[in-house]
Amino acid sequence: MAESLLAVRGLSKHFVSGNETVPVIEKLSFTLGQGQSLALTGRSGSGKSTLLNLLCGLELADAGTIVLQGQVFETGAKIARQKAMKWSSLRRQQIGVVFQEANLMPALTLLENVQFRAQLAGRSTASSQDWLTRLDIGALAQRYPDQVSGGQRQRAALAMVFAMEPALILADEPTGSLDRHTADEVTQVLFDLQARYGCGLILATHDAELAAGCQQHLDLGHLSSL
Amino acid sequence: MKGLPSLLASFSLPGALFSHYRRHPLQLLALAVMIVLATMLWTGVNHLTSQARASLNQSEQAVAERQQVVRDDGQMLAVDDFVALRLVGVCVMPWLEVTPETGNRLVGIDPLAAYCFGSRNRPSPALDQPLNGKPFLDMGVATAIKSRDSRLYLLTPDTTQTADLPGGYQLTSFSTSPDTGELGDSFLLNLEALGILVLLITALLLRSVYLLGLVQRRDSFALLHRFGVSPDRVQRWLVFEILALALMCVVPGVGLGRWLAAGLGGGFGQALDGLFDIPLYAGQGQGWAMPVLVMLAVVVIACLGDLLLLRFRERLSLILPKTVYSGLAALLLVAGLAMAWLAPSLPWVFIAVALVFAGAGWLAPYAVARIARWCAGRSTKPLALWRYRELAVLARRLTLPLVALQFALAMVLAVQALVTTFEDTFDRWLGQRLEAAYYIEVPAGADGRQAAEWLTRQQTNTPGLQWHRVMRGQAQVTGTDNANNPQVDVFAVAPVGALIRSWSLLEAADQHWEALDSGSGVMINEQLARRQNLSVGNNLKLRLGNQQRVMPIQGIYPDYGRPVGEILLSAETLPDSFNVRFESFSVTPGKPGIAQMTDALQGIWQVEALSMRDNGTIRELATSVFDQTFALTRAMTLLTLILAAAALLMMGWVFFSTRAWYFRLLVAWGMSQRQVAGQLLRLALLLTGGIAVLALPLGIWLTWVLVHRINPLAFGWTLPMAVYPAFWFELGMLSLAVGLSIAALMRRQLGRPAVAPVSASALTGGER
């Protein structure tokens, strides 16, 4: 087993709907090694997106512990400002998040989006154009998001993530809005680059084929722990 | 049976269309509230303006100069005089002014005696009021009152000639107060112009709120279109929807506006009553139909103008690229500015104002967006770049509420400057005209020269005594381009002392007062200067009595009370042939007090009482009327500003909410919520601050138009143009407060989970 990048222990999260408490994640535990990939599957509402949000600090767990790159987040208690700052710092520099859509700022060109993300992470913006080129959209660098196709936008989103040189990529249905052919192309690029640069990847998807490309698999519909 | 599905469909279509408001009841409420508030505001301003105009018209009629009969020997009139005049067939009406030992002045009248005036020539509209002691009462009651002072006047119609009078009597003018004249008219004209601006602003606000809902319903319309519902049918239902809503909201809005105007107008009425001792405020005279119809039209045009002009717009946008629109807006702006400068008449000035506002309103959001893009182009930091690009998007997307705020700010700025200018001018003008503590009429038949000699003797040993004698008559200006050789009023003054020398002049030569005093020059009022195109240094050719004179113009003075041309000269230079129609003294008695002076003058003129006015009291009362009007004007414009600010706040909040995903994206990318809130704050402040900066030149220009273009064209005189940077600062702070409020509302939203954009336009980044 590779050195641990992420360890999750006893993670629980529930939502309140009216007077009813709906458990979404219950006592979930798993680990992810450096450079490894994990597929999160499960039907809609099974908690895939919620888990990704918990893993990057966008939402707070009700109970459990997350250890990311040696930093421990006790999430049972109300999060302190210092913890929030730590999560922000991790998201800025170590965690790349890719959503199903709308990953780009509409008022910036593709290149400016990549530069923006790299600068936020404290990385050099010099290689931004290279990243776009590596993702086969170098010629579209000066275009705005509404001037390119959905697949090209997702490639740009991946370029943004890799330009920040993350330790962990959290991808929430990154090909959900794409056609099969484009989705395959984008997925291939994602796996290639993840393998080449050795960052961890957690991929939430409905797609069994896509999930099969990952080294580990966590089905939130059937398993409570791995 | 074929009709049933169609009937069902016709019921299900409105159901589907209106389901938007079932899901977004607050949006419907916002639209309804906006219609009610806009209607209330405009109705309030309009109602107040028309009431103020009616009131001032009545007051002018009440205090307008009329004719009275006086005795040649200067003695006070008595009942015997009334009898004597009526016996020879002269129409006179007794007017008995009584000052009770406690309380205000009362006027006893005999309405029966006034019948000879005829219905078209009533002695006073005040006589139409009930004789209830406020202040009019029946002559019999007035004579029975225990009073400190009383005096009988005999008023006579304008048609009465001196020749009609028996021996021992003559005609002279009669007035109860100074005439505020055109200053009031001018103010009301400007107020009406601003009322139109309020209507425009409310229309913009309505449109912005309505379009916001329409944009959110676009997907539903598209779906209905795919289901086979024709756009025409959808549009018909939309017309029905807005008309129904307008009908429900406009009527209560008009009611609220009238209530607002009545509440605010009460104080105005009291002030008028106090000034003229007559119940003058016109109250609730205006009907409901006109404001309801106007506001219905405004709502329909503001909300559905696009539908009505859809085809035209489509054709226009096919022909013209976007840049041409900015060019067209700039052209409108430049044309409006030029037209305002050169306009020969009022309608052209109003058209020019409309053009400038259209151009400025069209350009302002694009200007903010362009400046933001320029700043973005110079930014080296991607975060700053993003912020400026986002600002450009906001400026374009919030065009209507931003323009409404810009117009409201400009209007408030102009109104503030106008009102303050009017206040200053009015104070100064009253101060000039009422510089002396007392105004004393020389009794008919008495010689003013004897009194002048007595006052000259007193001057040396009475500290604080200031006075001058005024002889009024007429002269003819000759040798002008105007073939009519106009008649002008002559005010011959002597001595030219401190009471006159404190006058502020629009233009003057060196040593002008000395030149006037020595008789080597004249001064003229602004009206005469403008009409005859005269300026300081020109020679004025005059026929004074039977003499032809050429006198250099030493100064031009403002005169807001009278439309006629006027000349001020030294009484020492008057020829003997000059017909003195009226003579008076302006006196500040100094230490001994007025009682000693009146005793002396009564002795000189051999009269029992003097016709005398306490200028201080008149000034105080006159000021109170205008203060009240100015306060009302400020209150109404402030309400407009608050409405515009609230609309921008609402629209800003809603639109920022549509961008919430992207702000949350920043959080996902590692910025803390506090940092994102900081970016939000900077964006909101840049937006509202930017629009305030753009409103500033528009407001200053509007002030200039009001005082330097509309007034001269309407009345022949200008007001001094003043600017008030402290007030600009206050408005700037208010704009920033709106920005702060938007940011504060959005910060709360940042704490909640954001939903990814769902519309096709948003997904493709179409909000760029």
Interface residues (C-beta under 8 A of the other chain):
Chain A: C56 L58 E59 A84 M85 S88 S89 L90 R91 R92 Q93 I95 V97 F99 Q100 E101 A102 N103 L104 M105 P106 A107 L108 E112 Q115 F116 R117 Q119 L120 A121 T125 Y144 P145 D146 R153 S177
Chain B: K381 P382 L383 L385 W386 R389 E390 A392 V393 W661 Y662 L665 V667 A668 W669 G670 M671 S672 Q673 P753 A756 P757 A762 L763 T764 G765 G766 E767 R768
